[in-house]
């Protein structure tokens, strides 16, 4: 079984030379913070809810479900 968890993006690091594949961010999971890859979410911004699986942010989410 796989588990993905929703957290809030609190900080973004654009990585080496601004390459989007090295973009990462710090996500807050209710008080626990973890560094995750943002390579799949080039439009993610601080304050966005993100769905994270094994250190990779896969989708943007909001309080009412999935964002379009």
DRENKE-878087 format. One record per residue (C-alpha): residue number from 1; x, y, z. Coordinates in steps of 0.001 Angstrom, whole numbers, plus 500000, padded with zeros to 6 digits. Example, Ala and Ser with C-alpha at 12.3 -4.5 7.8 and 13.67 -1.06 7.14 Angstrom:
2
DOTOR    k      px      py      pz
DOTOR    1  512300  495500  507800
DOTOR    2  513670  498940  507140
//
This chain:
68
DOTOR    k      px      py      pz
DOTOR    1  500000  500000  500000
DOTOR    2  501224  503515  499189
DOTOR    3  500604  506577  501317
DOTOR    4  500619  510231  500248
DOTOR    5  500188  513031  502778
DOTOR    6  498945  516607  502400
DOTOR    7  501071  519444  503781
DOTOR    8  501550  523191  503338
DOTOR    9  504474  524570  501356
DOTOR   10  506296  527045  503625
DOTOR   11  509556  527723  501753
DOTOR   12  510909  527285  498210
DOTOR   13  514511  526759  497086
DOTOR   14  514946  527259  493315
DOTOR   15  518072  525087  493283
DOTOR   16  521151  525267  491136
DOTOR   17  520948  527732  488236
DOTOR   18  517144  527969  488574
DOTOR   19  516719  524547  486903
DOTOR   20  513102  523440  487615
DOTOR   21  514207  519804  488027
DOTOR   22  516229  520787  491133
DOTOR   23  513465  522960  492643
DOTOR   24  512608  521908  496183
DOTOR   25  510694  523227  499147
DOTOR   26  509987  522792  502813
DOTOR   27  506532  521379  503577
DOTOR   28  504822  521541  506982
DOTOR   29  502816  518442  507935
DOTOR   30  501077  519739  511075
DOTOR   31  504292  520771  512826
DOTOR   32  506682  518307  511191
DOTOR   33  508679  519886  508363
DOTOR   34  510273  517972  505494
DOTOR   35  512288  518941  502424
DOTOR   36  510543  517702  499244
DOTOR   37  511121  517876  495492
DOTOR   38  508900  520290  493549
DOTOR   39  510031  519045  490115
DOTOR   40  506470  517931  489228
DOTOR   41  504871  521212  490393
DOTOR   42  506539  524146  488632
DOTOR   43  503654  526480  489587
DOTOR   44  503606  525663  493318
DOTOR   45  503905  528712  495575
DOTOR   46  504391  529297  499295
DOTOR   47  501098  528683  501099
DOTOR   48  499857  526033  498651
DOTOR   49  498668  522653  499877
DOTOR   50  500632  519821  498261
DOTOR   51  500187  516063  498133
DOTOR   52  503546  514406  498923
DOTOR   53  504641  510794  498363
DOTOR   54  508181  509615  499268
DOTOR   55  509639  513132  499138
DOTOR   56  508018  514201  495871
DOTOR   57  505174  516736  495702
DOTOR   58  502726  515235  493204
DOTOR   59  499701  517555  493158
DOTOR   60  498291  520834  494454
DOTOR   61  495330  520491  496846
DOTOR   62  493031  522850  498699
DOTOR   63  490672  522484  501638
DOTOR   64  487794  521441  499368
DOTOR   65  489605  518732  497397
DOTOR   66  491757  518831  494291
DOTOR   67  492636  522076  492578
DOTOR   68  491947  522242  488826
//
